[in-house]
């Protein structure tokens, strides 16, 4: 159940980023939104740990701020992969990706706290 919850919350975060950040677009409908959330989850599960490991020195030197750049890169990569699968999800550059990744992170964190999935022991 937790995996389904995380997937739906990620879709909510992508929806919020599309609505709030100029330069992030997605085709209408629930299907593309869920697929983009799935792709973003896969990218974050596979590519992000590798990049984080390779950039650990830079992350340490910037006191963790470089993680924001990695999150933006993951959103840009998810947009490229979505295009390969025929999903019209576009991010128009680094700054929209950075703002979008912040929105997605905040929405997923907030939804986890409000809905109780972020608490230990649940």
C-alpha positions as MATLAB code, in Angstrom:
seq = 'XXXXXXXXXXXXXXXXXXXXXXXXXXXXXXXXXXXXXXXXXXXXXXXXXXXXXXXXXXXXXXXXXXXXXXXXXXXXXXXXXXXXXXXXXXXXXXXXXXXXXXXXXXXXXXXXXXXXXXXXXX';
ca = [
       0.000    0.000    0.000;
       2.877    2.352    0.723;
       4.186    2.102   -2.844;
       0.765    2.991   -4.263;
       0.506    5.901   -1.807;
       3.928    7.237   -2.811;
       3.057    6.944   -6.502;
      -0.183    8.902   -6.087;
       1.533   11.535   -3.947;
       4.261   11.893   -6.589;
       1.542   12.388   -9.206;
       0.023   15.071   -6.977;
       3.434   16.748   -6.759;
       3.879   16.693  -10.542;
       0.376   18.116  -10.964;
       1.207   20.952   -8.541;
       4.471   21.691  -10.355;
       2.657   21.842  -13.700;
       0.088   24.250  -12.254;
       2.505   26.481  -10.317;
       5.723   26.639  -12.344;
       5.801   28.374  -15.728;
       7.805   26.279  -18.150;
       6.492   22.876  -17.059;
       3.742   21.408  -19.213;
       1.926   18.090  -19.491;
      -0.873   16.854  -21.705;
      -4.308   16.780  -20.108;
      -5.557   13.706  -18.336;
      -4.821   11.484  -15.391;
      -3.003    8.826  -17.427;
      -0.051   10.978  -18.513;
       0.243   12.388  -15.001;
       0.453    8.915  -13.459;
       2.944    7.763  -16.082;
       5.190   10.779  -15.514;
       5.079   10.115  -11.757;
       6.061    6.504  -12.441;
       8.940    7.568  -14.699;
      10.108   10.152  -12.156;
      10.026    7.510   -9.425;
      12.079    5.144  -11.556;
      14.629    7.831  -12.361;
      14.884    8.760   -8.681;
      15.294    5.111   -7.703;
      17.939    4.212  -10.294;
      19.862    7.276  -11.469;
      19.705    9.602   -8.460;
      21.679    7.346   -6.057;
      24.449    6.963   -8.638;
      24.677   10.717   -9.215;
      24.561   11.386   -5.491;
      27.443    8.980   -4.923;
      29.513   10.454   -7.746;
      28.875   14.014   -6.549;
      29.287   13.394   -2.821;
      32.333   15.682   -2.648;
      30.487   18.572   -4.275;
      27.450   17.898   -2.100;
      29.657   18.054    0.994;
      31.375   21.270   -0.136;
      28.055   22.991   -0.874;
      26.521   21.767    2.400;
      23.919   19.749    0.504;
      22.737   22.488   -1.840;
      24.022   20.567   -4.866;
      21.230   18.055   -4.191;
      18.859   20.698   -5.567;
      20.770   20.567   -8.852;
      20.558   16.772   -8.875;
      16.790   16.944   -8.250;
      16.400   19.386  -11.147;
      18.432   17.075  -13.377;
      16.171   14.146  -12.429;
      13.104   16.143  -13.450;
      14.732   17.067  -16.770;
      15.679   13.415  -17.355;
      12.127   12.289  -16.540;
      10.832   14.806  -19.102;
      13.190   13.427  -21.760;
      12.210    9.825  -21.016;
       8.533   10.796  -21.092;
       9.023   12.280  -24.563;
      10.580    8.971  -25.699;
       7.424    7.164  -24.580;
       5.191    9.646  -26.392;
       4.000   11.483  -23.293;
       3.816   15.232  -23.765;
       5.639   16.320  -20.603;
       8.068   19.185  -21.082;
      10.374   21.160  -18.800;
      11.800   24.277  -20.456;
      15.228   24.370  -18.859;
      17.139   24.356  -15.603;
      15.266   27.059  -13.665;
      11.784   25.613  -14.242;
      13.231   22.193  -13.372;
      14.725   23.551  -10.154;
      11.476   25.257   -9.127;
       9.455   22.221  -10.197;
      11.616   19.841   -8.190;
      11.186   22.093   -5.145;
       7.394   22.112   -5.589;
       7.297   18.326   -6.038;
       9.467   17.814   -2.953;
       7.346   20.140   -0.823;
       4.044   18.628   -1.966;
       5.213   15.039   -1.399;
       6.615   15.920    2.027;
       3.482   17.806    3.037;
       1.146   15.064    1.802;
       3.164   12.428    3.644;
       2.999   14.408    6.885;
      -0.697   15.283    6.584;
      -1.799   11.803    5.534;
       0.385   10.092    8.093;
       2.643    8.010    5.864;
       5.744    9.929    6.956;
       5.500    8.829   10.589;
       7.678    5.976   11.843;
       5.818    2.832   12.786;
       3.048    3.181   10.216;
];
